[in-house]
C-alpha cells in the first residue's frame, strides 16, 4: 500500500511537475495529492493543464478499481505484492533487472511515466509478448523483449495491458469509489499470441467491519479465454452485486477478423468489430457479473 504524496509534500511544486506526478500517482496503490501547511496550495484544479491530466489518469484509475482491489485480495491470500518491478514478473529476462523508471500493477499492467522536465517522449522496455495501450488502442508486439520510444505529451502517460490478461473494469470513470462500485462492469480481454487470456475478480462490500469478521462475505470469479470462448468459473458466490453493477460489455482486443456470430450464454448478441483496433466489442444485457458466463465468437 505504497505511494508518495502526489505533487510533493515539502516545498512548492510546479505546474509541469504536478502534471507528470498525478499521471504516475494515479496508478500508485495509495494515491493522494497532499502537501504541508507552509507550501503553496497544489490542488489539482488550480491549473487547467493539471486538471486535464488528472481527469485522464484518475478516470482510468477509477475504471481499474476492480482489478486493483482484486490485487489486494491476492496479496492478502498469498503475500504477492501489488506494485511490482518488471523483473518480478519476468525473472528470466535479464533486461528487466536494472529498470527502475517503469513498474507494473500485478502481472497485467505496465506503467511507463515521463520523469524528466520538458520531456514529451518516454523510452519504455516491453518484455516478450503483446502489449495493449489502454488510452490510444495502439499495440506493441515483442518476440524477445523490445525498447520503444513513445510520444507522451503533457497529458499522456503510457499504460499498457499485457496480452494474456483479462482486466475487470468499471464501464466509465467516476467521482468517488462509491459511484464507481455502482456502475456497470466491463471485461477487457487482452489476447496473447495463442489467443488466450485469464483473469480474476474479487468482490465484497468494501467495508472494513465486514472484512474483519470471520464470516466475511465475498464473491470470487475466475475468467478464461481459449478457442474463441470466454467462460467464468465461480469460486465463491456470497456477495450479491446490485442490479446497476451488472456486466455491461466484453471487449476483446487482438481479434484479427470480424466474427459472423457472437453468442452470450447461448443467445445471439449485439457486437461491433473495429479492424483498426483489432477490437471486438460485445454488448451484454441484464447479467450480473457474478452469474455464470459463456461468450463465444466464430
Residue pairs with C-beta under 8 A, 6 or more apart in sequence:
1 29
1 30
1 72
1 82
2 28
2 29
2 30
2 83
3 25
3 28
3 29
3 30
3 31
3 32
4 25
4 28
5 32
5 33
5 34
5 35
6 18
6 21
6 22
6 25
6 28
6 31
6 32
6 33
6 34
7 13
7 17
7 18
7 21
7 22
7 25
7 33
7 35
7 42
7 44
8 17
8 21
8 35
8 39
8 42
9 34
9 35
9 36
9 39
10 35
10 36
10 39
11 39
12 39
12 40
12 42
13 21
13 35
13 39
13 40
13 42
15 47
15 49
15 50
16 117
16 118
16 154
17 117
18 42
18 44
18 47
18 50
19 47
19 49
19 50
19 53
19 154
19 155
20 53
20 113
20 114
20 115
20 154
22 33
22 44
22 50
22 53
22 54
22 57
22 58
23 53
23 56
23 57
23 113
23 114
23 156
23 157
24 111
24 113
24 115
24 157
25 31
25 32
25 33
25 57
26 54
26 57
26 58
26 60
26 61
26 157
27 57
27 61
27 105
27 109
27 111
27 157
27 159
28 83
29 68
29 72
29 82
29 83
29 105
31 58
31 61
33 42
33 43
33 44
35 41
35 42
44 50
44 51
44 54
45 51
49 154
49 155
52 155
53 154
53 155
55 173
56 135
56 155
56 156
56 157
57 157
58 173
59 172
59 173
60 134
60 135
60 159
60 173
61 68
61 173
62 170
62 173
62 174
62 177
62 180
63 169
63 170
63 171
63 172
63 173
63 180
63 186
64 105
64 109
64 167
64 169
65 170
65 177
65 180
65 181
66 168
66 169
66 170
66 185
66 201
66 203
67 105
67 106
67 108
67 109
67 167
67 168
67 169
67 199
68 82
68 105
69 202
69 206
70 168
70 200
70 201
70 202
71 82
71 105
71 106
72 82
73 202
73 218
73 220
74 80
74 106
74 200
74 202
75 81
75 82
81 88
82 105
82 106
83 103
83 104
83 105
84 103
84 104
84 105
84 106
84 107
85 96
85 99
85 100
85 103
85 104
86 93
86 96
86 99
86 102
86 103
86 104
86 110
86 125
86 127
87 93
87 96
87 97
87 99
88 104
89 104
89 107
89 127
90 96
90 127
90 128
93 127
93 128
93 145
95 125
95 127
95 145
96 125
96 127
99 125
101 112
101 113
101 115
102 110
102 111
102 112
102 113
102 124
102 125
103 110
103 111
104 110
104 111
105 111
107 162
107 165
108 161
108 162
108 165
108 167
108 190
108 199
109 134
109 159
109 160
109 161
109 162
109 167
110 124
110 126
110 131
110 159
110 160
110 161
110 162
111 157
111 158
111 159
112 122
112 124
112 150
112 157
112 158
112 159
112 160
113 122
113 157
113 158
114 120
114 121
114 122
114 152
114 157
119 152
120 151
120 152
120 153
120 154
121 149
121 150
121 151
121 152
122 149
122 150
122 152
122 158
123 147
123 148
123 149
123 150
124 147
124 148
124 149
124 150
124 158
125 145
125 146
125 147
126 140
126 142
126 145
126 146
126 147
126 148
126 160
127 142
127 145
128 142
128 143
128 144
128 145
129 141
129 142
129 162
129 163
129 164
129 192
129 193
130 139
130 140
130 141
130 142
130 162
130 163
130 164
130 190
130 191
130 192
130 193
130 254
131 139
131 140
131 141
131 142
131 160
131 161
131 162
131 163
132 138
132 139
132 160
132 161
132 163
132 190
132 253
132 254
133 139
133 140
133 158
133 159
133 160
134 159
134 160
134 161
135 156
135 157
135 159
137 253
137 276
137 277
137 279
139 253
139 254
139 278
140 146
140 148
140 160
141 193
150 158
152 158
161 167
161 188
161 190
161 253
162 190
163 190
163 191
163 192
163 193
163 197
163 254
164 190
164 191
164 192
164 196
164 197
164 198
165 190
165 197
165 198
165 199
166 187
166 188
166 189
166 190
166 197
166 198
166 199
166 223
166 224
166 225
166 230
167 187
167 188
167 190
167 199
168 185
168 186
168 187
168 188
168 199
168 200
168 201
168 223
168 289
169 185
169 186
169 187
169 188
170 180
170 183
170 184
170 185
170 186
171 183
171 184
171 185
171 186
171 248
171 249
172 183
173 180
174 180
174 183
177 206
181 206
181 245
182 242
182 244
182 245
183 244
183 245
184 244
184 245
184 246
184 247
184 248
184 249
185 245
185 246
185 247
185 248
185 289
186 247
186 248
186 249
186 250
186 251
187 199
187 223
187 230
187 247
187 249
187 250
187 251
188 251
188 253
189 197
189 225
189 230
189 250
189 251
189 252
189 253
190 197
190 253
190 254
191 197
191 225
191 252
191 253
191 254
191 255
192 254
195 225
195 226
195 227
195 228
195 254
196 224
196 225
196 226
197 224
197 225
198 222
198 223
198 224
198 225
199 222
199 223
200 220
200 221
200 222
200 223
201 219
201 220
201 221
201 223
201 289
202 218
202 219
202 220
203 218
203 219
203 220
203 221
203 239
203 241
203 289
203 290
204 210
204 211
204 216
204 217
204 218
204 219
204 239
205 217
205 239
210 216
210 217
217 238
217 239
218 236
218 238
218 239
219 234
219 236
219 237
219 238
219 239
219 240
219 241
219 290
220 234
220 235
220 236
221 232
221 233
221 234
221 235
221 289
221 290
222 232
222 233
222 235
223 230
223 231
223 232
223 233
223 293
224 230
224 231
224 233
225 231
225 252
228 259
228 296
228 297
228 298
229 294
229 295
229 296
230 250
230 252
230 293
230 294
230 295
230 296
231 293
231 294
231 295
232 291
232 292
232 293
232 294
234 290
234 292
237 290
239 290
240 288
240 290
241 288
241 289
241 290
243 288
245 288
245 289
246 284
246 286
246 287
246 288
246 289
247 284
247 287
247 288
247 289
247 291
247 293
248 283
248 284
249 281
249 282
249 283
249 284
250 281
250 282
250 284
250 295
251 279
251 280
251 281
251 282
252 279
252 280
252 282
252 297
253 277
253 278
253 279
253 280
254 278
255 273
255 278
255 279
255 280
255 297
256 278
257 273
257 275
258 273
258 275
258 280
259 271
259 273
259 280
259 297
259 298
260 298
261 268
261 296
261 297
261 298
262 268
262 269
262 271
262 280
262 282
262 295
262 296
262 297
263 269
263 294
263 295
263 296
263 297
264 282
264 284
264 285
264 287
264 293
264 294
264 295
265 287
265 292
265 293
265 294
265 295
266 294
269 282
269 283
269 284
269 285
269 295
270 282
270 283
271 280
271 281
271 282
271 283
271 297
272 280
272 281
273 279
273 280
273 281
274 281
280 297
282 295
282 297
287 293
